[in-house]
Amino acid sequence: MTMTDMPYLDTSHAPLPTRRTLRHRRGLVRQSVRFIGFNLRILRVLRRTARADPADNGG
């Protein structure tokens, strides 16, 4: 099989998103809530890291 016989990326059989999926992807309210939730999780991890033993400097 040569390189010209192999498709680079064949998306002809990929499933298309449903209307519901597209609505969720475009919804600004949902995106905002998810964005805030993600940032709160990151802050929680950072707080846990900051509370770690100061004598343990990772090495």
Secondary structure as UniProt FT lines:
FT   TURN            3..5
FT   TURN            12..13
FT   HELIX           19..26
FT   HELIX           28..50
FT   TURN            54..55
//
